[in-house]
Amino acid sequence: MAEEGYVVKMMAYQDADGFPVRDLSKARLIKDRVLAETAAELCGGWVAPVLRPDKPKKGARPKKAVKNNQAWMRRDC
């Protein structure tokens, strides 16, 4: 499920420490709109609604079959 929330934007997005960052993924996500509006009012910015997609999970890769003539290259031999 995607993350929903709001970010405060001035000339750039605002991170958790209040510093401007360019990347939306590093911006602080605020769940409550009233809290986001208060933060935007204090810093002179505005509220931008954001819907962050879920990060894809890395699955286990299938191992390739090792040929007999490549057995000497493996470490476990």
PyMOL commands that place a pseudoatom at each C-alpha (Angstrom):
pseudoatom trace, name=CA, resn=MET, resi=1, chain=A, elem=C, hetatm=0, pos=[0.000, 0.000, 0.000]
pseudoatom trace, name=CA, resn=ALA, resi=2, chain=A, elem=C, hetatm=0, pos=[1.321, 3.439, -0.898]
pseudoatom trace, name=CA, resn=GLU, resi=3, chain=A, elem=C, hetatm=0, pos=[2.135, 6.026, 1.761]
pseudoatom trace, name=CA, resn=GLU, resi=4, chain=A, elem=C, hetatm=0, pos=[-0.133, 9.072, 1.804]
pseudoatom trace, name=CA, resn=GLY, resi=5, chain=A, elem=C, hetatm=0, pos=[0.715, 12.352, 3.422]
pseudoatom trace, name=CA, resn=TYR, resi=6, chain=A, elem=C, hetatm=0, pos=[1.809, 15.930, 2.950]
pseudoatom trace, name=CA, resn=VAL, resi=7, chain=A, elem=C, hetatm=0, pos=[5.147, 17.676, 2.568]
pseudoatom trace, name=CA, resn=VAL, resi=8, chain=A, elem=C, hetatm=0, pos=[6.021, 21.307, 3.199]
pseudoatom trace, name=CA, resn=LYS, resi=9, chain=A, elem=C, hetatm=0, pos=[7.524, 23.033, 0.190]
pseudoatom trace, name=CA, resn=MET, resi=10, chain=A, elem=C, hetatm=0, pos=[9.233, 26.413, 0.031]
pseudoatom trace, name=CA, resn=MET, resi=11, chain=A, elem=C, hetatm=0, pos=[11.745, 26.698, -2.811]
pseudoatom trace, name=CA, resn=ALA, resi=12, chain=A, elem=C, hetatm=0, pos=[12.614, 23.057, -2.094]
pseudoatom trace, name=CA, resn=TYR, resi=13, chain=A, elem=C, hetatm=0, pos=[11.107, 20.324, 0.073]
pseudoatom trace, name=CA, resn=GLN, resi=14, chain=A, elem=C, hetatm=0, pos=[11.703, 20.419, 3.824]
pseudoatom trace, name=CA, resn=ASP, resi=15, chain=A, elem=C, hetatm=0, pos=[13.424, 17.482, 5.542]
pseudoatom trace, name=CA, resn=ALA, resi=16, chain=A, elem=C, hetatm=0, pos=[12.959, 16.309, 9.136]
pseudoatom trace, name=CA, resn=ASP, resi=17, chain=A, elem=C, hetatm=0, pos=[15.515, 18.834, 10.456]
pseudoatom trace, name=CA, resn=GLY, resi=18, chain=A, elem=C, hetatm=0, pos=[13.935, 21.770, 8.619]
pseudoatom trace, name=CA, resn=PHE, resi=19, chain=A, elem=C, hetatm=0, pos=[16.603, 22.046, 5.927]
pseudoatom trace, name=CA, resn=PRO, resi=20, chain=A, elem=C, hetatm=0, pos=[15.697, 22.298, 2.230]
pseudoatom trace, name=CA, resn=VAL, resi=21, chain=A, elem=C, hetatm=0, pos=[16.272, 19.186, 0.104]
pseudoatom trace, name=CA, resn=ARG, resi=22, chain=A, elem=C, hetatm=0, pos=[15.748, 18.748, -3.624]
pseudoatom trace, name=CA, resn=ASP, resi=23, chain=A, elem=C, hetatm=0, pos=[14.645, 15.134, -3.625]
pseudoatom trace, name=CA, resn=LEU, resi=24, chain=A, elem=C, hetatm=0, pos=[11.076, 14.273, -2.656]
pseudoatom trace, name=CA, resn=SER, resi=25, chain=A, elem=C, hetatm=0, pos=[12.183, 10.911, -1.234]
pseudoatom trace, name=CA, resn=LYS, resi=26, chain=A, elem=C, hetatm=0, pos=[14.295, 12.733, 1.406]
pseudoatom trace, name=CA, resn=ALA, resi=27, chain=A, elem=C, hetatm=0, pos=[11.499, 15.132, 2.354]
pseudoatom trace, name=CA, resn=ARG, resi=28, chain=A, elem=C, hetatm=0, pos=[9.660, 14.654, 5.635]
pseudoatom trace, name=CA, resn=LEU, resi=29, chain=A, elem=C, hetatm=0, pos=[6.239, 13.106, 5.143]
pseudoatom trace, name=CA, resn=ILE, resi=30, chain=A, elem=C, hetatm=0, pos=[3.598, 14.566, 7.493]
pseudoatom trace, name=CA, resn=LYS, resi=31, chain=A, elem=C, hetatm=0, pos=[0.462, 12.445, 7.917]
pseudoatom trace, name=CA, resn=ASP, resi=32, chain=A, elem=C, hetatm=0, pos=[-1.816, 15.154, 9.348]
pseudoatom trace, name=CA, resn=ARG, resi=33, chain=A, elem=C, hetatm=0, pos=[-2.876, 18.040, 7.074]
pseudoatom trace, name=CA, resn=VAL, resi=34, chain=A, elem=C, hetatm=0, pos=[-3.404, 20.489, 9.966]
pseudoatom trace, name=CA, resn=LEU, resi=35, chain=A, elem=C, hetatm=0, pos=[0.119, 19.836, 11.240]
pseudoatom trace, name=CA, resn=ALA, resi=36, chain=A, elem=C, hetatm=0, pos=[1.506, 20.283, 7.716]
pseudoatom trace, name=CA, resn=GLU, resi=37, chain=A, elem=C, hetatm=0, pos=[-0.362, 23.583, 7.313]
pseudoatom trace, name=CA, resn=THR, resi=38, chain=A, elem=C, hetatm=0, pos=[1.017, 24.808, 10.635]
pseudoatom trace, name=CA, resn=ALA, resi=39, chain=A, elem=C, hetatm=0, pos=[4.576, 23.921, 9.618]
pseudoatom trace, name=CA, resn=ALA, resi=40, chain=A, elem=C, hetatm=0, pos=[4.088, 25.619, 6.245]
pseudoatom trace, name=CA, resn=GLU, resi=41, chain=A, elem=C, hetatm=0, pos=[2.756, 28.747, 7.932]
pseudoatom trace, name=CA, resn=LEU, resi=42, chain=A, elem=C, hetatm=0, pos=[5.772, 28.938, 10.236]
pseudoatom trace, name=CA, resn=CYS, resi=43, chain=A, elem=C, hetatm=0, pos=[8.376, 28.555, 7.498]
pseudoatom trace, name=CA, resn=GLY, resi=44, chain=A, elem=C, hetatm=0, pos=[6.613, 30.546, 4.778]
pseudoatom trace, name=CA, resn=GLY, resi=45, chain=A, elem=C, hetatm=0, pos=[5.929, 27.597, 2.498]
pseudoatom trace, name=CA, resn=TRP, resi=46, chain=A, elem=C, hetatm=0, pos=[2.904, 25.705, 1.264]
pseudoatom trace, name=CA, resn=VAL, resi=47, chain=A, elem=C, hetatm=0, pos=[1.524, 22.200, 1.639]
pseudoatom trace, name=CA, resn=ALA, resi=48, chain=A, elem=C, hetatm=0, pos=[1.871, 19.705, -1.194]
pseudoatom trace, name=CA, resn=PRO, resi=49, chain=A, elem=C, hetatm=0, pos=[-0.077, 16.408, -1.055]
pseudoatom trace, name=CA, resn=VAL, resi=50, chain=A, elem=C, hetatm=0, pos=[2.101, 13.369, -1.802]
pseudoatom trace, name=CA, resn=LEU, resi=51, chain=A, elem=C, hetatm=0, pos=[1.423, 9.731, -2.588]
pseudoatom trace, name=CA, resn=ARG, resi=52, chain=A, elem=C, hetatm=0, pos=[4.654, 7.743, -2.291]
pseudoatom trace, name=CA, resn=PRO, resi=53, chain=A, elem=C, hetatm=0, pos=[4.675, 4.352, -4.012]
pseudoatom trace, name=CA, resn=ASP, resi=54, chain=A, elem=C, hetatm=0, pos=[5.847, 1.291, -2.130]
pseudoatom trace, name=CA, resn=LYS, resi=55, chain=A, elem=C, hetatm=0, pos=[9.423, 0.242, -2.640]
pseudoatom trace, name=CA, resn=PRO, resi=56, chain=A, elem=C, hetatm=0, pos=[9.722, -2.978, -4.628]
pseudoatom trace, name=CA, resn=LYS, resi=57, chain=A, elem=C, hetatm=0, pos=[10.930, -5.886, -2.554]
pseudoatom trace, name=CA, resn=LYS, resi=58, chain=A, elem=C, hetatm=0, pos=[14.040, -7.631, -3.721]
pseudoatom trace, name=CA, resn=GLY, resi=59, chain=A, elem=C, hetatm=0, pos=[13.379, -11.307, -4.196]
pseudoatom trace, name=CA, resn=ALA, resi=60, chain=A, elem=C, hetatm=0, pos=[15.875, -14.113, -4.121]
pseudoatom trace, name=CA, resn=ARG, resi=61, chain=A, elem=C, hetatm=0, pos=[17.449, -14.634, -7.493]
pseudoatom trace, name=CA, resn=PRO, resi=62, chain=A, elem=C, hetatm=0, pos=[17.570, -18.150, -8.852]
pseudoatom trace, name=CA, resn=LYS, resi=63, chain=A, elem=C, hetatm=0, pos=[21.095, -19.543, -9.026]
pseudoatom trace, name=CA, resn=LYS, resi=64, chain=A, elem=C, hetatm=0, pos=[22.517, -20.370, -12.385]
pseudoatom trace, name=CA, resn=ALA, resi=65, chain=A, elem=C, hetatm=0, pos=[23.531, -23.943, -13.009]
pseudoatom trace, name=CA, resn=VAL, resi=66, chain=A, elem=C, hetatm=0, pos=[27.321, -24.297, -12.895]
pseudoatom trace, name=CA, resn=LYS, resi=67, chain=A, elem=C, hetatm=0, pos=[28.931, -26.205, -15.698]
pseudoatom trace, name=CA, resn=ASN, resi=68, chain=A, elem=C, hetatm=0, pos=[31.550, -28.840, -14.876]
pseudoatom trace, name=CA, resn=ASN, resi=69, chain=A, elem=C, hetatm=0, pos=[34.328, -26.977, -16.646]
pseudoatom trace, name=CA, resn=GLN, resi=70, chain=A, elem=C, hetatm=0, pos=[33.653, -23.943, -14.402]
pseudoatom trace, name=CA, resn=ALA, resi=71, chain=A, elem=C, hetatm=0, pos=[33.835, -25.828, -11.115]
pseudoatom trace, name=CA, resn=TRP, resi=72, chain=A, elem=C, hetatm=0, pos=[37.375, -24.618, -10.460]
pseudoatom trace, name=CA, resn=MET, resi=73, chain=A, elem=C, hetatm=0, pos=[36.102, -21.015, -10.420]
pseudoatom trace, name=CA, resn=ARG, resi=74, chain=A, elem=C, hetatm=0, pos=[33.755, -21.559, -7.511]
pseudoatom trace, name=CA, resn=ARG, resi=75, chain=A, elem=C, hetatm=0, pos=[35.064, -20.797, -4.019]
pseudoatom trace, name=CA, resn=ASP, resi=76, chain=A, elem=C, hetatm=0, pos=[33.450, -23.725, -2.261]
pseudoatom trace, name=CA, resn=CYS, resi=77, chain=A, elem=C, hetatm=0, pos=[35.417, -26.358, -4.198]
for i in range(1, 77): cmd.bond("trace and resi %d" % i, "trace and resi %d" % (i + 1))
show_as sticks, trace
zoom trace
